[in-house]
Amino acid sequence: MSLSPLLQSSLVIQIHAFAAIAATLLGALVLWRRKGTALHKAMGRVWVVLMLVTATSALFINDIRLIGPFSPIHLFSLFTYYTLLVGLKAIIVERNLARHRAEMQGLYIGALILAGAFTFLPGRRMHEVLFGPDAGWTQSLLVIVPVLAVSGLAWLRMRRRAQRAA
């Protein structure tokens, strides 16, 4: 493992990666610990800012260009903006705790865990950071497959909880 590939990248990529890593770590604390406390609210606000930084910086990373300067991965930015809006509206305007929780947990799993898992594909920077420049598909699959499995199980659990609450 070496941070060199990341530290040698452009500033926008560094900002994106460090904001995403921080959002992943902080999000685990915010989303699955006691709710409604002052600490939860403060950490939640920081998490929202980190998600906005992550989504916005992603729009300026254009290594894969399929539609002008964009690629399908940029849809995660739109997904993030929309989900943050809906999740914040649910708690601030509607006082709908169940919807707020579902939106924020869904965003965490979809935009951070699932999208993050694919950064470990060969040829991507985080693959090189974690496994080195000569690593192949085996290491990637050893990370991606369990992450996809756990994410799928978490998503199913959240769906069941939401259906029971409805």
C-alpha positions in Angstrom: 0.0 0.0 0.0 1.3 3.4 -1.0 -0.4 6.8 -1.0 2.0 8.0 -3.8 -0.4 7.5 -6.7 -3.0 9.6 -4.9 -0.5 12.3 -3.7 0.9 12.6 -7.2 -2.6 13.1 -8.7 -4.2 16.5 -9.4 -5.6 18.5 -6.5 -9.2 17.9 -7.5 -8.6 14.1 -7.3 -6.9 14.5 -3.9 -9.8 16.6 -2.6 -12.3 14.1 -3.9 -10.5 11.0 -2.5 -9.9 12.5 0.9 -13.5 13.9 1.2 -14.9 10.5 0.2 -12.7 8.6 2.7 -13.6 11.1 5.5 -17.3 10.8 4.5 -17.1 7.0 4.6 -15.5 7.0 8.1 -17.7 9.7 9.6 -20.8 8.3 7.9 -20.4 5.0 9.7 -20.5 6.8 13.0 -23.3 9.2 12.1 -25.6 6.7 10.4 -25.4 3.8 12.9 -25.1 5.4 16.3 -27.7 7.0 18.6 -29.9 9.5 16.7 -31.2 13.0 17.6 -28.3 14.0 19.9 -26.4 17.2 19.4 -23.3 15.1 18.4 -25.3 13.3 15.8 -26.6 16.5 14.3 -23.1 18.2 14.3 -21.5 15.1 12.7 -24.4 14.9 10.3 -23.8 18.4 9.1 -20.1 17.8 8.6 -21.0 14.6 6.7 -23.4 16.5 4.4 -20.6 19.0 3.6 -18.2 16.1 2.9 -20.7 14.5 0.6 -21.2 17.8 -1.3 -17.5 18.2 -1.6 -17.2 14.6 -2.8 -20.0 15.0 -5.4 -18.9 18.4 -6.6 -15.2 17.5 -7.0 -16.2 14.3 -8.9 -17.7 16.5 -11.6 -14.2 17.9 -12.3 -12.6 14.5 -12.7 -12.8 13.7 -16.3 -10.5 10.7 -16.9 -13.2 8.7 -18.6 -15.0 10.8 -21.2 -18.0 9.3 -22.8 -20.5 12.2 -23.1 -18.4 15.3 -23.5 -16.3 15.6 -20.3 -18.6 13.2 -18.4 -19.1 9.5 -17.9 -21.8 7.4 -16.3 -19.9 7.6 -13.0 -20.9 11.3 -12.8 -24.5 10.2 -12.3 -23.5 9.5 -8.7 -23.0 13.2 -8.2 -26.6 13.9 -9.3 -27.8 11.0 -7.1 -25.9 12.5 -4.2 -27.3 16.0 -4.7 -30.9 14.7 -5.1 -30.7 12.3 -2.1 -29.2 14.9 0.2 -32.0 17.3 -0.8 -34.7 14.7 -0.2 -33.1 13.4 3.1 -32.6 16.9 4.5 -36.1 18.0 3.5 -37.5 14.8 5.2 -35.9 15.8 8.6 -36.1 19.6 8.4 -39.4 20.3 6.7 -41.4 17.1 7.2 -39.9 15.8 10.4 -40.1 12.3 8.8 -37.4 10.4 10.6 -37.9 7.1 8.8 -37.5 8.8 5.4 -34.5 10.8 6.5 -32.8 7.6 7.8 -33.6 5.7 4.6 -32.3 8.4 2.3 -29.1 9.0 4.3 -28.3 5.3 4.7 -29.2 4.7 1.0 -26.8 7.5 0.0 -24.1 6.1 2.2 -24.4 2.6 0.7 -25.0 3.8 -2.9 -22.6 6.7 -3.3 -19.8 5.8 -0.9 -19.7 2.0 -0.5 -20.9 0.8 -4.0 -19.2 3.6 -6.0 -16.2 3.3 -3.7 -15.9 -0.4 -4.3 -15.4 0.2 -8.1 -12.5 2.5 -7.4 -10.6 -0.7 -6.7 -10.8 -2.0 -10.3 -7.5 -2.4 -12.1 -6.4 0.8 -13.7 -8.0 3.1 -11.1 -6.0 5.1 -8.7 -7.3 3.6 -5.5 -6.4 0.1 -6.9 -2.9 1.2 -7.3 -2.9 2.9 -3.8 -4.1 -0.3 -2.1 -2.6 -3.1 -4.2 0.3 -1.5 -6.1 0.9 -0.9 -9.8 1.4 -4.6 -10.7 -1.6 -6.1 -9.0 -4.4 -7.6 -11.2 -8.0 -8.6 -10.9 -7.7 -11.1 -8.1 -7.1 -8.5 -5.4 -9.8 -6.2 -6.8 -12.4 -9.0 -6.7 -11.4 -10.0 -3.2 -12.4 -6.4 -2.2 -15.3 -5.7 -4.5 -17.3 -9.0 -4.2 -17.6 -8.9 -0.4 -18.4 -5.2 -0.5 -21.2 -5.8 -3.0 -22.5 -8.7 -1.0 -22.6 -6.8 2.3 -24.1 -3.7 0.6 -26.8 -5.8 -1.0 -27.6 -7.4 2.4 -27.7 -4.0 4.0 -30.0 -2.6 1.3 -32.4 -5.5 1.7 -32.4 -5.0 5.5 -33.2 -1.3 5.0 -36.0 -2.1 2.5 -37.6 -4.6 5.0 -37.4 -2.0 7.8 -38.9 0.7 5.5 -41.8 -1.7 4.5 -42.5 -2.5 8.2 -42.6 1.2 9.0 -45.0 2.0 6.2 
